[in-house]
Amino acid sequence: MVEIKEFETENRINDETIIWRFMDFFKFTSLILNKSIHFSRTKYFDDPLEGSRTLRDERNRTKIYGKEASVNHEYYDKSIKPDLYGISCWHINEYESASMWKMYSNKDDGVAIRSTYGSLKKSFESELHHNYYFGQVCYDMNYANGRISTINDLETYFFKYKSYSFENELRAIIYPTVHDSELIEKSDFGWLVPVCLATLINSIYINPNSKKSYIKQVKTFLKRVKQENLIELIKNPSENLKRLY
């Protein structure tokens, strides 16, 4: 049975919360052509503490979480199944971010998808074949003496060190059932999960430093793949500049 869960924090986001996905042209074409969002395997994430317990938690696992911790340990602990989860990361912000452009676009080129938390969740409705977990990342974790108050190791992926707070991240996580080995072994780099593009994409932003030729390239591609309706969602780059600087 498919599960859809939401990770609750003190500052819980709502369905109207604006989210962004910044990408280069190759990833944009993949999203449009496959009509799918890519969920990355956690082993390719840069943060070495990604999905980790704190040192205090590891020393006192059974004492802190009780006997139930040992029952759930085999299913949730990444040391046993390191590629159990797939994660799609989104940036929470009312406006586009100059730092996100620099990190995730190719030089002066790049595309950003503007959506909302509610639109992201709804875009998966026709493809509910996986278990989903949505939530905002918390950036106040002390990995030496802190405590992650959950027995579910899946939820450790919603905690990060303070130095990553600029990401202001929303995460969508897919995870298979214990017996779903086919999904686990399907791809080394992750999974493409189909979405409804019309539901997901509210606006399309072009890197404000892009040349006119790149904007034309994006529009030509959308025409070629018969997604002319998305061209109407492209924002004028000159407006982007006013919002960034």
C-alpha positions as CSV (number, residue, x, y, z in Angstrom):
1,M,0.0,0.0,0.0
2,V,1.3,3.4,-1.0
3,E,2.1,5.8,1.9
4,I,2.2,9.7,1.7
5,K,3.7,11.3,4.8
6,E,4.7,14.9,5.8
7,F,7.5,15.6,8.1
8,E,6.3,18.2,10.6
9,T,8.5,20.9,12.0
10,E,7.8,24.0,14.2
11,N,7.7,26.2,11.1
12,R,5.4,24.0,9.1
13,I,5.1,25.1,5.5
14,N,1.7,25.2,3.7
15,D,0.5,24.3,0.2
16,E,1.0,27.9,-1.0
17,T,4.7,28.0,-0.1
18,I,6.7,28.9,-3.2
19,I,9.5,26.5,-4.2
20,W,12.1,26.5,-6.9
21,R,14.2,23.9,-8.8
22,F,17.3,25.4,-10.5
23,M,19.0,23.4,-13.2
24,D,21.1,23.4,-16.4
25,F,19.6,23.0,-19.8
26,F,20.3,19.2,-19.9
27,K,18.3,18.6,-16.7
28,F,15.5,20.9,-18.0
29,T,15.2,18.9,-21.2
30,S,15.1,15.6,-19.2
31,L,12.3,17.0,-17.0
32,I,10.2,18.0,-20.1
33,L,11.0,15.0,-22.3
34,N,10.5,12.4,-19.6
35,K,7.7,14.3,-17.9
36,S,9.4,13.1,-14.8
37,I,11.3,14.4,-11.7
38,H,14.7,12.8,-11.0
39,F,15.1,11.4,-7.5
40,S,18.8,11.1,-6.6
41,R,20.4,8.3,-4.7
42,T,21.6,9.6,-1.3
43,K,25.1,8.2,-1.9
44,Y,25.9,10.9,-4.4
45,F,25.1,13.8,-2.0
46,D,28.1,16.0,-1.0
47,D,27.3,16.4,2.7
48,P,29.2,13.6,4.5
49,L,26.7,13.8,7.4
50,E,23.7,13.3,5.1
51,G,21.2,11.0,6.8
52,S,23.5,10.5,9.9
53,R,22.5,10.2,13.5
54,T,24.3,12.4,16.1
55,L,27.1,10.9,18.1
56,R,24.9,11.0,21.1
57,D,22.2,9.1,19.3
58,E,24.5,6.4,18.2
59,R,26.0,5.9,21.6
60,N,22.6,5.7,23.3
61,R,20.3,4.4,20.5
62,T,18.4,1.7,22.5
63,K,18.4,3.8,25.7
64,I,16.9,6.9,24.0
65,Y,14.5,5.3,21.5
66,G,13.6,2.0,23.4
67,K,13.3,-1.5,22.1
68,E,11.4,-0.3,19.0
69,A,14.7,1.1,17.7
70,S,16.2,-2.3,17.2
71,V,13.0,-3.5,15.4
72,N,13.1,-0.7,12.8
73,H,16.9,-0.5,12.6
74,E,17.3,-3.1,9.8
75,Y,14.7,-1.4,7.5
76,Y,15.6,2.2,8.0
77,D,19.4,2.2,8.8
78,K,21.4,3.3,5.7
79,S,24.4,1.3,6.8
80,I,22.4,-1.8,5.8
81,K,20.7,-0.5,2.7
82,P,22.6,2.6,1.7
83,D,20.6,3.3,-1.5
84,L,17.1,2.8,0.0
85,Y,15.9,6.3,-0.6
86,G,15.6,8.7,-3.5
87,I,15.5,12.5,-2.9
88,S,14.4,15.5,-4.9
89,C,15.5,18.8,-3.5
90,W,13.7,22.2,-3.9
91,H,14.6,25.7,-2.7
92,I,12.0,27.5,-0.6
93,N,11.9,31.2,-1.4
94,E,9.4,33.9,-2.5
95,Y,12.0,35.1,-5.0
96,E,14.6,33.5,-7.2
97,S,18.1,33.2,-5.6
98,A,21.4,34.5,-7.1
99,S,23.3,31.9,-5.1
100,M,21.1,29.1,-6.4
101,W,21.8,30.3,-10.0
102,K,25.5,30.1,-9.4
103,M,25.4,26.6,-7.8
104,Y,23.0,24.8,-10.2
105,S,23.2,26.5,-13.6
106,N,25.9,26.2,-16.2
107,K,27.8,29.6,-16.2
108,D,25.4,32.2,-17.5
109,D,22.8,29.6,-18.7
110,G,20.2,27.8,-16.8
111,V,16.5,27.4,-16.1
112,A,14.5,27.5,-12.9
113,I,11.1,26.0,-12.3
114,R,8.8,27.9,-9.9
115,S,6.1,25.9,-8.2
116,T,4.4,25.6,-4.9
117,Y,4.5,22.9,-2.2
118,G,0.9,22.0,-3.0
119,S,1.5,21.8,-6.8
120,L,4.5,19.5,-6.2
121,K,2.5,17.1,-4.2
122,K,-0.5,17.1,-6.5
123,S,1.7,16.6,-9.6
124,F,2.4,13.0,-8.4
125,E,-1.2,12.0,-8.0
126,S,-1.3,10.0,-11.2
127,E,1.9,8.1,-10.2
128,L,1.3,6.9,-6.7
129,H,3.3,3.7,-7.0
130,H,6.0,4.6,-4.4
131,N,5.9,5.7,-0.8
132,Y,6.4,9.5,-0.5
133,Y,7.7,11.6,2.4
134,F,7.7,15.5,2.1
135,G,9.2,18.0,4.5
136,Q,11.3,21.1,5.1
137,V,14.9,20.6,6.2
138,C,15.9,21.7,9.7
139,Y,19.3,23.3,9.9
140,D,20.0,23.6,13.6
141,M,21.5,20.1,14.2
142,N,24.5,19.6,16.5
143,Y,26.0,16.3,15.3
144,A,28.2,16.0,18.4
145,N,25.8,16.5,21.3
146,G,22.4,17.0,19.6
147,R,19.5,14.5,19.4
148,I,17.2,13.6,16.5
149,S,14.0,12.6,18.4
150,T,12.7,9.9,16.0
151,I,13.2,6.2,15.7
152,N,12.7,6.5,11.9
153,D,16.0,6.8,10.2
154,L,14.3,8.1,7.1
155,E,13.6,11.3,8.9
156,T,17.3,11.9,9.5
157,Y,17.4,13.2,5.9
158,F,15.4,16.2,7.1
159,F,18.2,17.4,9.4
160,K,21.4,19.2,8.3
161,Y,24.2,21.2,9.8
162,K,23.7,25.0,10.1
163,S,26.3,25.8,7.4
164,Y,23.8,24.5,4.8
165,S,21.0,26.8,5.9
166,F,21.3,29.0,2.7
167,E,19.8,26.0,0.8
168,N,16.4,26.5,2.6
169,E,15.4,23.2,1.3
170,L,12.2,21.3,0.8
171,R,12.7,17.6,0.2
172,A,10.5,15.0,-1.5
173,I,11.7,11.5,-0.6
174,I,10.6,8.2,-2.2
175,Y,11.2,4.9,-0.5
176,P,10.3,1.4,-1.5
177,T,8.7,-1.3,0.7
178,V,11.1,-3.8,2.3
179,H,10.3,-6.3,-0.5
180,D,10.6,-3.8,-3.4
181,S,14.1,-4.9,-4.6
182,E,13.3,-4.0,-8.2
183,L,13.1,-0.3,-7.4
184,I,16.3,-0.4,-5.4
185,E,18.3,-2.1,-8.2
186,K,16.7,-0.2,-11.1
187,S,19.2,2.6,-11.5
188,D,22.6,3.5,-10.1
189,F,22.0,7.2,-10.2
190,G,18.3,7.3,-9.0
191,W,14.8,7.2,-10.4
192,L,12.6,9.2,-12.8
193,V,9.1,9.6,-11.3
194,P,6.4,10.8,-13.7
195,V,4.6,14.0,-12.9
196,C,2.0,16.2,-14.5
197,L,4.0,19.1,-15.9
198,A,0.9,21.4,-16.1
199,T,0.3,20.9,-12.4
200,L,3.9,21.2,-11.4
201,I,5.2,24.2,-13.3
202,N,3.7,27.6,-12.3
203,S,6.5,29.7,-14.1
204,I,9.7,29.2,-15.9
205,Y,12.7,31.6,-15.2
206,I,15.8,31.9,-17.4
207,N,19.1,32.8,-15.8
208,P,19.2,36.6,-15.7
209,N,22.7,36.6,-17.2
210,S,21.7,34.6,-20.2
211,K,22.1,35.8,-23.8
212,K,19.1,36.2,-26.1
213,S,20.3,33.2,-28.1
214,Y,19.9,30.9,-25.0
215,I,16.4,32.2,-24.4
216,K,15.6,31.4,-28.1
217,Q,17.2,27.9,-27.6
218,V,14.8,27.2,-24.7
219,K,11.7,28.3,-26.6
220,T,12.8,26.4,-29.7
221,F,13.2,23.2,-27.7
222,L,9.7,23.6,-26.2
223,K,8.2,24.1,-29.6
224,R,10.0,21.1,-31.0
225,V,8.6,18.8,-28.2
226,K,5.1,20.3,-28.6
227,Q,5.1,22.0,-25.2
228,E,4.2,25.4,-26.6
229,N,1.9,26.0,-23.6
230,L,5.0,26.2,-21.4
231,I,6.5,29.0,-23.5
232,E,3.8,31.3,-22.1
233,L,5.1,30.6,-18.6
234,I,8.6,31.9,-19.3
235,K,9.3,35.2,-17.5
236,N,11.2,38.0,-19.2
237,P,14.8,37.9,-18.1
238,S,14.9,41.7,-17.7
239,E,12.3,41.3,-14.9
240,N,14.5,38.7,-13.3
241,L,17.4,41.2,-13.2
242,K,15.3,43.7,-11.3
243,R,14.4,41.0,-8.7
244,L,18.0,39.8,-8.2
245,Y,19.9,43.1,-8.0
